[in-house]
Amino acid sequence: MAKKNRGKLLNKLPARGRGKCPLCEKTGIKLLYPYRTETNTLIQVCKNCRKK
Ligand SMILES: [Zn+2]
């Protein structure tokens, strides 16, 4: 897969793709990966929480 989460694309995202991960509660991390929760809601999580 191409590097789709890098470079200038981040500047277009709110807070440049950074924020607080809802799963690990790490702050200032890039939230780039969609994750479906138990309540069937799609949220953005960090790379550490991407793997299932
Ligand atoms: Zn996380």
mmCIF file of the protein (N, C-alpha, C, O) and its ligand, coordinates in Angstrom:
data_MODEL
# 
_entry.id   MODEL 
# 
loop_
_entity.id 
_entity.type 
_entity.pdbx_number_of_molecules 
1 polymer     1 
2 non-polymer 1 
# 
_entity_poly.entity_id                      1 
_entity_poly.type                           'polypeptide(L)' 
_entity_poly.nstd_linkage                   no 
_entity_poly.nstd_monomer                   no 
_entity_poly.pdbx_seq_one_letter_code       MAKKNRGKLLNKLPARGRGKCPLCEKTGIKLLYPYRTETNTLIQVCKNCRKK 
_entity_poly.pdbx_seq_one_letter_code_can   MAKKNRGKLLNKLPARGRGKCPLCEKTGIKLLYPYRTETNTLIQVCKNCRKK 
_entity_poly.pdbx_strand_id                 A 
# 
loop_
_entity_poly_seq.entity_id 
_entity_poly_seq.num 
_entity_poly_seq.mon_id 
_entity_poly_seq.hetero 
1 1  MET n 
1 2  ALA n 
1 3  LYS n 
1 4  LYS n 
1 5  ASN n 
1 6  ARG n 
1 7  GLY n 
1 8  LYS n 
1 9  LEU n 
1 10 LEU n 
1 11 ASN n 
1 12 LYS n 
1 13 LEU n 
1 14 PRO n 
1 15 ALA n 
1 16 ARG n 
1 17 GLY n 
1 18 ARG n 
1 19 GLY n 
1 20 LYS n 
1 21 CYS n 
1 22 PRO n 
1 23 LEU n 
1 24 CYS n 
1 25 GLU n 
1 26 LYS n 
1 27 THR n 
1 28 GLY n 
1 29 ILE n 
1 30 LYS n 
1 31 LEU n 
1 32 LEU n 
1 33 TYR n 
1 34 PRO n 
1 35 TYR n 
1 36 ARG n 
1 37 THR n 
1 38 GLU n 
1 39 THR n 
1 40 ASN n 
1 41 THR n 
1 42 LEU n 
1 43 ILE n 
1 44 GLN n 
1 45 VAL n 
1 46 CYS n 
1 47 LYS n 
1 48 ASN n 
1 49 CYS n 
1 50 ARG n 
1 51 LYS n 
1 52 LYS n 
# 
loop_
_struct_asym.id 
_struct_asym.entity_id 
A 1 
B 2 
# 
loop_
_chem_comp.id 
_chem_comp.type 
_chem_comp.mon_nstd_flag 
ALA 'L-peptide linking' y 
ARG 'L-peptide linking' y 
ASN 'L-peptide linking' y 
CYS 'L-peptide linking' y 
GLN 'L-peptide linking' y 
GLU 'L-peptide linking' y 
GLY 'peptide linking'   y 
ILE 'L-peptide linking' y 
LEU 'L-peptide linking' y 
LYS 'L-peptide linking' y 
MET 'L-peptide linking' y 
PRO 'L-peptide linking' y 
THR 'L-peptide linking' y 
TYR 'L-peptide linking' y 
VAL 'L-peptide linking' y 
ZN  non-polymer         . 
# 
_pdbx_entity_nonpoly.entity_id   2 
_pdbx_entity_nonpoly.name        ? 
_pdbx_entity_nonpoly.comp_id     ZN 
# 
_pdbx_nonpoly_scheme.asym_id         B 
_pdbx_nonpoly_scheme.entity_id       2 
_pdbx_nonpoly_scheme.mon_id          ZN 
_pdbx_nonpoly_scheme.ndb_seq_num     1 
_pdbx_nonpoly_scheme.pdb_seq_num     101 
_pdbx_nonpoly_scheme.auth_seq_num    101 
_pdbx_nonpoly_scheme.pdb_mon_id      ZN 
_pdbx_nonpoly_scheme.auth_mon_id     ZN 
_pdbx_nonpoly_scheme.pdb_strand_id   A 
_pdbx_nonpoly_scheme.pdb_ins_code    . 
# 
loop_
_atom_site.group_PDB 
_atom_site.id 
_atom_site.type_symbol 
_atom_site.label_atom_id 
_atom_site.label_alt_id 
_atom_site.label_comp_id 
_atom_site.label_asym_id 
_atom_site.label_entity_id 
_atom_site.label_seq_id 
_atom_site.pdbx_PDB_ins_code 
_atom_site.Cartn_x 
_atom_site.Cartn_y 
_atom_site.Cartn_z 
_atom_site.occupancy 
_atom_site.B_iso_or_equiv 
_atom_site.pdbx_formal_charge 
_atom_site.auth_seq_id 
_atom_site.auth_comp_id 
_atom_site.auth_asym_id 
_atom_site.auth_atom_id 
_atom_site.pdbx_PDB_model_num 
ATOM   1   N  N  . MET A 1 1  ? 0.839   -1.191 0.000  1.00 0.00 ? 1   MET A N  1 
ATOM   2   C  CA . MET A 1 1  ? 0.000   0.000  0.000  1.00 0.00 ? 1   MET A CA 1 
ATOM   3   C  C  . MET A 1 1  ? 0.879   1.248  0.000  1.00 0.00 ? 1   MET A C  1 
ATOM   4   O  O  . MET A 1 1  ? 1.974   1.248  0.564  1.00 0.00 ? 1   MET A O  1 
ATOM   5   N  N  . ALA A 1 2  ? 0.408   2.268  -0.613 1.00 0.00 ? 2   ALA A N  1 
ATOM   6   C  CA . ALA A 1 2  ? 1.182   3.502  -0.701 1.00 0.00 ? 2   ALA A CA 1 
ATOM   7   C  C  . ALA A 1 2  ? 1.182   4.234  0.632  1.00 0.00 ? 2   ALA A C  1 
ATOM   8   O  O  . ALA A 1 2  ? 0.399   3.933  1.533  1.00 0.00 ? 2   ALA A O  1 
ATOM   9   N  N  . LYS A 1 3  ? 2.063   5.183  0.729  1.00 0.00 ? 3   LYS A N  1 
ATOM   10  C  CA . LYS A 1 3  ? 2.141   5.968  1.961  1.00 0.00 ? 3   LYS A CA 1 
ATOM   11  C  C  . LYS A 1 3  ? 1.060   7.039  1.953  1.00 0.00 ? 3   LYS A C  1 
ATOM   12  O  O  . LYS A 1 3  ? 1.322   8.187  1.594  1.00 0.00 ? 3   LYS A O  1 
ATOM   13  N  N  . LYS A 1 4  ? -0.101  6.682  2.332  1.00 0.00 ? 4   LYS A N  1 
ATOM   14  C  CA . LYS A 1 4  ? -1.205  7.636  2.209  1.00 0.00 ? 4   LYS A CA 1 
ATOM   15  C  C  . LYS A 1 4  ? -1.379  8.499  3.448  1.00 0.00 ? 4   LYS A C  1 
ATOM   16  O  O  . LYS A 1 4  ? -2.176  9.437  3.439  1.00 0.00 ? 4   LYS A O  1 
ATOM   17  N  N  . ASN A 1 5  ? -0.658  8.201  4.499  1.00 0.00 ? 5   ASN A N  1 
ATOM   18  C  CA . ASN A 1 5  ? -0.821  8.970  5.729  1.00 0.00 ? 5   ASN A CA 1 
ATOM   19  C  C  . ASN A 1 5  ? 0.418   9.792  6.056  1.00 0.00 ? 5   ASN A C  1 
ATOM   20  O  O  . ASN A 1 5  ? 0.805   9.939  7.216  1.00 0.00 ? 5   ASN A O  1 
ATOM   21  N  N  . ARG A 1 6  ? 1.015   10.314 5.022  1.00 0.00 ? 6   ARG A N  1 
ATOM   22  C  CA . ARG A 1 6  ? 2.250   11.048 5.264  1.00 0.00 ? 6   ARG A CA 1 
ATOM   23  C  C  . ARG A 1 6  ? 2.220   12.375 4.530  1.00 0.00 ? 6   ARG A C  1 
ATOM   24  O  O  . ARG A 1 6  ? 1.383   12.613 3.658  1.00 0.00 ? 6   ARG A O  1 
ATOM   25  N  N  . GLY A 1 7  ? 3.138   13.215 4.900  1.00 0.00 ? 7   GLY A N  1 
ATOM   26  C  CA . GLY A 1 7  ? 3.395   14.423 4.141  1.00 0.00 ? 7   GLY A CA 1 
ATOM   27  C  C  . GLY A 1 7  ? 2.300   15.457 4.193  1.00 0.00 ? 7   GLY A C  1 
ATOM   28  O  O  . GLY A 1 7  ? 1.722   15.705 5.251  1.00 0.00 ? 7   GLY A O  1 
ATOM   29  N  N  . LYS A 1 8  ? 2.016   16.053 3.080  1.00 0.00 ? 8   LYS A N  1 
ATOM   30  C  CA . LYS A 1 8  ? 1.133   17.217 3.025  1.00 0.00 ? 8   LYS A CA 1 
ATOM   31  C  C  . LYS A 1 8  ? -0.295  16.907 3.401  1.00 0.00 ? 8   LYS A C  1 
ATOM   32  O  O  . LYS A 1 8  ? -1.043  17.797 3.806  1.00 0.00 ? 8   LYS A O  1 
ATOM   33  N  N  . LEU A 1 9  ? -0.670  15.685 3.273  1.00 0.00 ? 9   LEU A N  1 
ATOM   34  C  CA . LEU A 1 9  ? -2.041  15.329 3.632  1.00 0.00 ? 9   LEU A CA 1 
ATOM   35  C  C  . LEU A 1 9  ? -2.329  15.660 5.085  1.00 0.00 ? 9   LEU A C  1 
ATOM   36  O  O  . LEU A 1 9  ? -3.456  16.017 5.429  1.00 0.00 ? 9   LEU A O  1 
ATOM   37  N  N  . LEU A 1 10 ? -1.348  15.549 5.918  1.00 0.00 ? 10  LEU A N  1 
ATOM   38  C  CA . LEU A 1 10 ? -1.555  15.805 7.346  1.00 0.00 ? 10  LEU A CA 1 
ATOM   39  C  C  . LEU A 1 10 ? -1.920  17.257 7.610  1.00 0.00 ? 10  LEU A C  1 
ATOM   40  O  O  . LEU A 1 10 ? -2.623  17.563 8.574  1.00 0.00 ? 10  LEU A O  1 
ATOM   41  N  N  . ASN A 1 11 ? -1.448  18.135 6.763  1.00 0.00 ? 11  ASN A N  1 
ATOM   42  C  CA . ASN A 1 11 ? -1.744  19.547 6.973  1.00 0.00 ? 11  ASN A CA 1 
ATOM   43  C  C  . ASN A 1 11 ? -3.212  19.864 6.726  1.00 0.00 ? 11  ASN A C  1 
ATOM   44  O  O  . ASN A 1 11 ? -3.722  20.871 7.216  1.00 0.00 ? 11  ASN A O  1 
ATOM   45  N  N  . LYS A 1 12 ? -3.878  19.028 5.985  1.00 0.00 ? 12  LYS A N  1 
ATOM   46  C  CA . LYS A 1 12 ? -5.284  19.265 5.684  1.00 0.00 ? 12  LYS A CA 1 
ATOM   47  C  C  . LYS A 1 12 ? -6.186  18.772 6.802  1.00 0.00 ? 12  LYS A C  1 
ATOM   48  O  O  . LYS A 1 12 ? -7.328  19.215 6.924  1.00 0.00 ? 12  LYS A O  1 
ATOM   49  N  N  . LEU A 1 13 ? -5.691  17.886 7.592  1.00 0.00 ? 13  LEU A N  1 
ATOM   50  C  CA . LEU A 1 13 ? -6.507  17.330 8.666  1.00 0.00 ? 13  LEU A CA 1 
ATOM   51  C  C  . LEU A 1 13 ? -6.599  18.306 9.833  1.00 0.00 ? 13  LEU A C  1 
ATOM   52  O  O  . LEU A 1 13 ? -5.700  19.124 10.033 1.00 0.00 ? 13  LEU A O  1 
ATOM   53  N  N  . PRO A 1 14 ? -7.678  18.223 10.599 1.00 0.00 ? 14  PRO A N  1 
ATOM   54  C  CA . PRO A 1 14 ? -7.776  19.043 11.800 1.00 0.00 ? 14  PRO A CA 1 
ATOM   55  C  C  . PRO A 1 14 ? -6.662  18.688 12.765 1.00 0.00 ? 14  PRO A C  1 
ATOM   56  O  O  . PRO A 1 14 ? -6.413  17.509 13.017 1.00 0.00 ? 14  PRO A O  1 
ATOM   57  N  N  . ALA A 1 15 ? -5.989  19.692 13.309 1.00 0.00 ? 15  ALA A N  1 
ATOM   58  C  CA . ALA A 1 15 ? -4.848  19.488 14.207 1.00 0.00 ? 15  ALA A CA 1 
ATOM   59  C  C  . ALA A 1 15 ? -3.761  18.668 13.537 1.00 0.00 ? 15  ALA A C  1 
ATOM   60  O  O  . ALA A 1 15 ? -2.948  18.021 14.196 1.00 0.00 ? 15  ALA A O  1 
ATOM   61  N  N  . ARG A 1 16 ? -3.765  18.709 12.223 1.00 0.00 ? 16  ARG A N  1 
ATOM   62  C  CA . ARG A 1 16 ? -2.762  17.983 11.424 1.00 0.00 ? 16  ARG A CA 1 
ATOM   63  C  C  . ARG A 1 16 ? -2.731  16.496 11.745 1.00 0.00 ? 16  ARG A C  1 
ATOM   64  O  O  . ARG A 1 16 ? -1.676  15.862 11.753 1.00 0.00 ? 16  ARG A O  1 
ATOM   65  N  N  . GLY A 1 17 ? -3.901  15.967 12.006 1.00 0.00 ? 17  GLY A N  1 
ATOM   66  C  CA . GLY A 1 17 ? -3.992  14.531 12.220 1.00 0.00 ? 17  GLY A CA 1 
ATOM   67  C  C  . GLY A 1 17 ? -3.597  14.091 13.607 1.00 0.00 ? 17  GLY A C  1 
ATOM   68  O  O  . GLY A 1 17 ? -3.618  12.903 13.929 1.00 0.00 ? 17  GLY A O  1 
ATOM   69  N  N  . ARG A 1 18 ? -3.230  15.070 14.434 1.00 0.00 ? 18  ARG A N  1 
ATOM   70  C  CA . ARG A 1 18 ? -2.810  14.697 15.780 1.00 0.00 ? 18  ARG A CA 1 
ATOM   71  C  C  . ARG A 1 18 ? -3.927  14.925 16.781 1.00 0.00 ? 18  ARG A C  1 
ATOM   72  O  O  . ARG A 1 18 ? -4.824  15.743 16.574 1.00 0.00 ? 18  ARG A O  1 
ATOM   73  N  N  . GLY A 1 19 ? -3.845  14.186 17.860 1.00 0.00 ? 19  GLY A N  1 
ATOM   74  C  CA . GLY A 1 19 ? -4.850  14.343 18.892 1.00 0.00 ? 19  GLY A CA 1 
ATOM   75  C  C  . GLY A 1 19 ? -4.645  13.300 19.960 1.00 0.00 ? 19  GLY A C  1 
ATOM   76  O  O  . GLY A 1 19 ? -3.552  12.762 20.137 1.00 0.00 ? 19  GLY A O  1 
ATOM   77  N  N  . LYS A 1 20 ? -5.717  13.028 20.664 1.00 0.00 ? 20  LYS A N  1 
ATOM   78  C  CA . LYS A 1 20 ? -5.644  12.047 21.729 1.00 0.00 ? 20  LYS A CA 1 
ATOM   79  C  C  . LYS A 1 20 ? -6.312  10.765 21.274 1.00 0.00 ? 20  LYS A C  1 
ATOM   80  O  O  . LYS A 1 20 ? -7.471  10.764 20.861 1.00 0.00 ? 20  LYS A O  1 
ATOM   81  N  N  . CYS A 1 21 ? -5.590  9.709  21.353 1.00 0.00 ? 21  CYS A N  1 
ATOM   82  C  CA . CYS A 1 21 ? -6.146  8.431  20.939 1.00 0.00 ? 21  CYS A CA 1 
ATOM   83  C  C  . CYS A 1 21 ? -7.198  7.975  21.948 1.00 0.00 ? 21  CYS A C  1 
ATOM   84  O  O  . CYS A 1 21 ? -6.935  7.941  23.150 1.00 0.00 ? 21  CYS A O  1 
ATOM   85  N  N  . PRO A 1 22 ? -8.371  7.631  21.467 1.00 0.00 ? 22  PRO A N  1 
ATOM   86  C  CA . PRO A 1 22 ? -9.454  7.226  22.371 1.00 0.00 ? 22  PRO A CA 1 
ATOM   87  C  C  . PRO A 1 22 ? -9.175  5.897  23.046 1.00 0.00 ? 22  PRO A C  1 
ATOM   88  O  O  . PRO A 1 22 ? -9.772  5.599  24.081 1.00 0.00 ? 22  PRO A O  1 
ATOM   89  N  N  . LEU A 1 23 ? -8.301  5.107  22.499 1.00 0.00 ? 23  LEU A N  1 
ATOM   90  C  CA . LEU A 1 23 ? -8.074  3.775  23.055 1.00 0.00 ? 23  LEU A CA 1 
ATOM   91  C  C  . LEU A 1 23 ? -6.943  3.761  24.069 1.00 0.00 ? 23  LEU A C  1 
ATOM   92  O  O  . LEU A 1 23 ? -7.121  3.285  25.190 1.00 0.00 ? 23  LEU A O  1 
ATOM   93  N  N  . CYS A 1 24 ? -5.797  4.270  23.692 1.00 0.00 ? 24  CYS A N  1 
ATOM   94  C  CA . CYS A 1 24 ? -4.662  4.245  24.615 1.00 0.00 ? 24  CYS A CA 1 
ATOM   95  C  C  . CYS A 1 24 ? -4.503  5.566  25.344 1.00 0.00 ? 24  CYS A C  1 
ATOM   96  O  O  . CYS A 1 24 ? -3.665  5.685  26.238 1.00 0.00 ? 24  CYS A O  1 
ATOM   97  N  N  . GLU A 1 25 ? -5.311  6.576  24.965 1.00 0.00 ? 25  GLU A N  1 
ATOM   98  C  CA . GLU A 1 25 ? -5.327  7.877  25.626 1.00 0.00 ? 25  GLU A CA 1 
ATOM   99  C  C  . GLU A 1 25 ? -3.992  8.588  25.573 1.00 0.00 ? 25  GLU A C  1 
ATOM   100 O  O  . GLU A 1 25 ? -3.659  9.395  26.441 1.00 0.00 ? 25  GLU A O  1 
ATOM   101 N  N  . LYS A 1 26 ? -3.250  8.278  24.558 1.00 0.00 ? 26  LYS A N  1 
ATOM   102 C  CA . LYS A 1 26 ? -1.997  8.975  24.324 1.00 0.00 ? 26  LYS A CA 1 
ATOM   103 C  C  . LYS A 1 26 ? -2.318  10.307 23.644 1.00 0.00 ? 26  LYS A C  1 
ATOM   104 O  O  . LYS A 1 26 ? -3.156  10.368 22.744 1.00 0.00 ? 26  LYS A O  1 
ATOM   105 N  N  . THR A 1 27 ? -1.656  11.354 24.076 1.00 0.00 ? 27  THR A N  1 
ATOM   106 C  CA . THR A 1 27 ? -1.924  12.654 23.472 1.00 0.00 ? 27  THR A CA 1 
ATOM   107 C  C  . THR A 1 27 ? -0.833  13.037 22.499 1.00 0.00 ? 27  THR A C  1 
ATOM   108 O  O  . THR A 1 27 ? 0.297   12.559 22.596 1.00 0.00 ? 27  THR A O  1 
ATOM   109 N  N  . GLY A 1 28 ? -1.173  13.899 21.566 1.00 0.00 ? 28  GLY A N  1 
ATOM   110 C  CA . GLY A 1 28 ? -0.201  14.393 20.600 1.00 0.00 ? 28  GLY A CA 1 
ATOM   111 C  C  . GLY A 1 28 ? 0.261   13.344 19.626 1.00 0.00 ? 28  GLY A C  1 
ATOM   112 O  O  . GLY A 1 28 ? 1.350   13.432 19.057 1.00 0.00 ? 28  GLY A O  1 
ATOM   113 N  N  . ILE A 1 29 ? -0.573  12.357 19.441 1.00 0.00 ? 29  ILE A N  1 
ATOM   114 C  CA . ILE A 1 29 ? -0.216  11.283 18.511 1.00 0.00 ? 29  ILE A CA 1 
ATOM   115 C  C  . ILE A 1 29 ? -1.098  11.395 17.282 1.00 0.00 ? 29  ILE A C  1 
ATOM   116 O  O  . ILE A 1 29 ? -2.204  11.931 17.344 1.00 0.00 ? 29  ILE A O  1 
ATOM   117 N  N  . LYS A 1 30 ? -0.604  10.891 16.176 1.00 0.00 ? 30  LYS A N  1 
ATOM   118 C  CA . LYS A 1 30 ? -1.366  10.975 14.947 1.00 0.00 ? 30  LYS A CA 1 
ATOM   119 C  C  . LYS A 1 30 ? -2.459  9.907  14.928 1.00 0.00 ? 30  LYS A C  1 
ATOM   120 O  O  . LYS A 1 30 ? -2.201  8.717  15.110 1.00 0.00 ? 30  LYS A O  1 
ATOM   121 N  N  . LEU A 1 31 ? -3.669  10.367 14.704 1.00 0.00 ? 31  LEU A N  1 
ATOM   122 C  CA . LEU A 1 31 ? -4.806  9.439  14.651 1.00 0.00 ? 31  LEU A CA 1 
ATOM   123 C  C  . LEU A 1 31 ? -5.177  9.220  13.200 1.00 0.00 ? 31  LEU A C  1 
ATOM   124 O  O  . LEU A 1 31 ? -5.920  10.004 12.609 1.00 0.00 ? 31  LEU A O  1 
ATOM   125 N  N  . LEU A 1 32 ? -4.668  8.174  12.645 1.00 0.00 ? 32  LEU A N  1 
ATOM   126 C  CA . LEU A 1 32 ? -4.780  8.001  11.203 1.00 0.00 ? 32  LEU A CA 1 
ATOM   127 C  C  . LEU A 1 32 ? -5.525  6.743  10.798 1.00 0.00 ? 32  LEU A C  1 
ATOM   128 O  O  . LEU A 1 32 ? -5.735  6.506  9.608  1.00 0.00 ? 32  LEU A O  1 
ATOM   129 N  N  . TYR A 1 33 ? -5.917  5.954  11.740 1.00 0.00 ? 33  TYR A N  1 
ATOM   130 C  CA . TYR A 1 33 ? -6.457  4.668  11.362 1.00 0.00 ? 33  TYR A CA 1 
ATOM   131 C  C  . TYR A 1 33 ? -7.883  4.500  11.862 1.00 0.00 ? 33  TYR A C  1 
ATOM   132 O  O  . TYR A 1 33 ? -8.144  4.641  13.057 1.00 0.00 ? 33  TYR A O  1 
ATOM   133 N  N  . PRO A 1 34 ? -8.795  4.204  10.968 1.00 0.00 ? 34  PRO A N  1 
ATOM   134 C  CA . PRO A 1 34 ? -10.187 3.998  11.368 1.00 0.00 ? 34  PRO A CA 1 
ATOM   135 C  C  . PRO A 1 34 ? -10.323 2.716  12.176 1.00 0.00 ? 34  PRO A C  1 
ATOM   136 O  O  . PRO A 1 34 ? -9.700  1.700  11.871 1.00 0.00 ? 34  PRO A O  1 
ATOM   137 N  N  . TYR A 1 35 ? -11.135 2.785  13.192 1.00 0.00 ? 35  TYR A N  1 
ATOM   138 C  CA . TYR A 1 35 ? -11.322 1.639  14.074 1.00 0.00 ? 35  TYR A CA 1 
ATOM   139 C  C  . TYR A 1 35 ? -12.786 1.558  14.457 1.00 0.00 ? 35  TYR A C  1 
ATOM   140 O  O  . TYR A 1 35 ? -13.367 2.543  14.914 1.00 0.00 ? 35  TYR A O  1 
ATOM   141 N  N  . ARG A 1 36 ? -13.385 0.396  14.273 1.00 0.00 ? 36  ARG A N  1 
ATOM   142 C  CA . ARG A 1 36 ? -14.799 0.253  14.587 1.00 0.00 ? 36  ARG A CA 1 
ATOM   143 C  C  . ARG A 1 36 ? -14.957 -0.259 16.013 1.00 0.00 ? 36  ARG A C  1 
ATOM   144 O  O  . ARG A 1 36 ? -14.445 -1.321 16.366 1.00 0.00 ? 36  ARG A O  1 
ATOM   145 N  N  . THR A 1 37 ? -15.657 0.493  16.807 1.00 0.00 ? 37  THR A N  1 
ATOM   146 C  CA . THR A 1 37 ? -15.828 0.133  18.202 1.00 0.00 ? 37  THR A CA 1 
ATOM   147 C  C  . THR A 1 37 ? -16.951 -0.880 18.376 1.00 0.00 ? 37  THR A C  1 
ATOM   148 O  O  . THR A 1 37 ? -17.610 -1.271 17.412 1.00 0.00 ? 37  THR A O  1 
ATOM   149 N  N  . GLU A 1 38 ? -17.153 -1.288 19.596 1.00 0.00 ? 38  GLU A N  1 
ATOM   150 C  CA . GLU A 1 38 ? -18.206 -2.275 19.874 1.00 0.00 ? 38  GLU A CA 1 
ATOM   151 C  C  . GLU A 1 38 ? -19.588 -1.708 19.591 1.00 0.00 ? 38  GLU A C  1 
ATOM   152 O  O  . GLU A 1 38 ? -20.528 -2.440 19.280 1.00 0.00 ? 38  GLU A O  1 
ATOM   153 N  N  . THR A 1 39 ? -19.691 -0.409 19.702 1.00 0.00 ? 39  THR A N  1 
ATOM   154 C  CA . THR A 1 39 ? -20.975 0.238  19.422 1.00 0.00 ? 39  THR A CA 1 
ATOM   155 C  C  . THR A 1 39 ? -21.130 0.580  17.943 1.00 0.00 ? 39  THR A C  1 
ATOM   156 O  O  . THR A 1 39 ? -22.016 1.339  17.551 1.00 0.00 ? 39  THR A O  1 
ATOM   157 N  N  . ASN A 1 40 ? -20.247 0.003  17.138 1.00 0.00 ? 40  ASN A N  1 
ATOM   158 C  CA . ASN A 1 40 ? -20.321 0.168  15.691 1.00 0.00 ? 40  ASN A CA 1 
ATOM   159 C  C  . ASN A 1 40 ? -20.087 1.601  15.241 1.00 0.00 ? 40  ASN A C  1 
ATOM   160 O  O  . ASN A 1 40 ? -20.619 2.040  14.221 1.00 0.00 ? 40  ASN A O  1 
ATOM   161 N  N  . THR A 1 41 ? -19.294 2.316  16.002 1.00 0.00 ? 41  THR A N  1 
ATOM   162 C  CA . THR A 1 41 ? -18.940 3.673  15.617 1.00 0.00 ? 41  THR A CA 1 
ATOM   163 C  C  . THR A 1 41 ? -17.522 3.670  15.068 1.00 0.00 ? 41  THR A C  1 
ATOM   164 O  O  . THR A 1 41 ? -16.642 2.974  15.576 1.00 0.00 ? 41  THR A O  1 
ATOM   165 N  N  . LEU A 1 42 ? -17.324 4.440  14.049 1.00 0.00 ? 42  LEU A N  1 
ATOM   166 C  CA . LEU A 1 42 ? -16.003 4.493  13.449 1.00 0.00 ? 42  LEU A CA 1 
ATOM   167 C  C  . LEU A 1 42 ? -15.221 5.659  14.048 1.00 0.00 ? 42  LEU A C  1 
ATOM   168 O  O  . LEU A 1 42 ? -15.634 6.814  13.939 1.00 0.00 ? 42  LEU A O  1 
ATOM   169 N  N  . ILE A 1 43 ? -14.105 5.354  14.672 1.00 0.00 ? 43  ILE A N  1 
ATOM   170 C  CA . ILE A 1 43 ? -13.279 6.394  15.264 1.00 0.00 ? 43  ILE A CA 1 
ATOM   171 C  C  . ILE A 1 43 ? -11.873 6.302  14.697 1.00 0.00 ? 43  ILE A C  1 
ATOM   172 O  O  . ILE A 1 43 ? -11.506 5.306  14.074 1.00 0.00 ? 43  ILE A O  1 
ATOM   173 N  N  . GLN A 1 44 ? -11.100 7.338  14.918 1.00 0.00 ? 44  GLN A N  1 
ATOM   174 C  CA . GLN A 1 44 ? -9.711  7.338  14.455 1.00 0.00 ? 44  GLN A CA 1 
ATOM   175 C  C  . GLN A 1 44 ? -8.798  7.015  15.629 1.00 0.00 ? 44  GLN A C  1 
ATOM   176 O  O  . GLN A 1 44 ? -8.894  7.628  16.693 1.00 0.00 ? 44  GLN A O  1 
ATOM   177 N  N  . VAL A 1 45 ? -7.928  6.063  15.427 1.00 0.00 ? 45  VAL A N  1 
ATOM   178 C  CA . VAL A 1 45 ? -7.006  5.692  16.493 1.00 0.00 ? 45  VAL A CA 1 
ATOM   179 C  C  . VAL A 1 45 ? -5.571  5.781  15.989 1.00 0.00 ? 45  VAL A C  1 
ATOM   180 O  O  . VAL A 1 45 ? -5.322  5.929  14.793 1.00 0.00 ? 45  VAL A O  1 
ATOM   181 N  N  . CYS A 1 46 ? -4.639  5.689  16.924 1.00 0.00 ? 46  CYS A N  1 
ATOM   182 C  CA . CYS A 1 46 ? -3.238  5.791  16.559 1.00 0.00 ? 46  CYS A CA 1 
ATOM   183 C  C  . CYS A 1 46 ? -2.732  4.465  16.012 1.00 0.00 ? 46  CYS A C  1 
ATOM   184 O  O  . CYS A 1 46 ? -3.443  3.460  16.009 1.00 0.00 ? 46  CYS A O  1 
ATOM   185 N  N  . LYS A 1 47 ? -1.509  4.487  15.556 1.00 0.00 ? 47  LYS A N  1 
ATOM   186 C  CA . LYS A 1 47 ? -0.972  3.290  14.913 1.00 0.00 ? 47  LYS A CA 1 
ATOM   187 C  C  . LYS A 1 47 ? -0.804  2.142  15.903 1.00 0.00 ? 47  LYS A C  1 
ATOM   188 O  O  . LYS A 1 47 ? -0.836  0.970  15.527 1.00 0.00 ? 47  LYS A O  1 
ATOM   189 N  N  . ASN A 1 48 ? -0.625  2.494  17.164 1.00 0.00 ? 48  ASN A N  1 
ATOM   190 C  CA . ASN A 1 48 ? -0.448  1.431  18.152 1.00 0.00 ? 48  ASN A CA 1 
ATOM   191 C  C  . ASN A 1 48 ? -1.725  0.644  18.383 1.00 0.00 ? 48  ASN A C  1 
ATOM   192 O  O  . ASN A 1 48 ? -1.695  -0.530 18.750 1.00 0.00 ? 48  ASN A O  1 
ATOM   193 N  N  . CYS A 1 49 ? -2.841  1.312  18.161 1.00 0.00 ? 49  CYS A N  1 
ATOM   194 C  CA . CYS A 1 49 ? -4.124  0.657  18.403 1.00 0.00 ? 49  CYS A CA 1 
ATOM   195 C  C  . CYS A 1 49 ? -4.734  0.107  17.133 1.00 0.00 ? 49  CYS A C  1 
ATOM   196 O  O  . CYS A 1 49 ? -5.805  -0.499 17.157 1.00 0.00 ? 49  CYS A O  1 
ATOM   197 N  N  . ARG A 1 50 ? -4.058  0.318  16.038 1.00 0.00 ? 50  ARG A N  1 
ATOM   198 C  CA . ARG A 1 50 ? -4.602  -0.113 14.753 1.00 0.00 ? 50  ARG A CA 1 
ATOM   199 C  C  . ARG A 1 50 ? -4.702  -1.616 14.653 1.00 0.00 ? 50  ARG A C  1 
ATOM   200 O  O  . ARG A 1 50 ? -5.690  -2.153 14.152 1.00 0.00 ? 50  ARG A O  1 
ATOM   201 N  N  . LYS A 1 51 ? -3.674  -2.293 15.133 1.00 0.00 ? 51  LYS A N  1 
ATOM   202 C  CA . LYS A 1 51 ? -3.634  -3.748 15.005 1.00 0.00 ? 51  LYS A CA 1 
ATOM   203 C  C  . LYS A 1 51 ? -4.639  -4.375 15.936 1.00 0.00 ? 51  LYS A C  1 
ATOM   204 O  O  . LYS A 1 51 ? -4.873  -3.905 17.050 1.00 0.00 ? 51  LYS A O  1 
ATOM   205 N  N  . LYS A 1 52 ? -5.216  -5.428 15.462 1.00 0.00 ? 52  LYS A N  1 
ATOM   206 C  CA . LYS A 1 52 ? -6.259  -6.037 16.283 1.00 0.00 ? 52  LYS A CA 1 
ATOM   207 C  C  . LYS A 1 52 ? -5.780  -7.392 16.743 1.00 0.00 ? 52  LYS A C  1 
ATOM   208 O  O  . LYS A 1 52 ? -6.500  -8.093 17.453 1.00 0.00 ? 52  LYS A O  1 
HETATM 209 ZN ZN . ZN  B 2 .  ? -3.877  4.479  20.597 1.00 0.00 2 101 ZN  A ZN 1 
# 
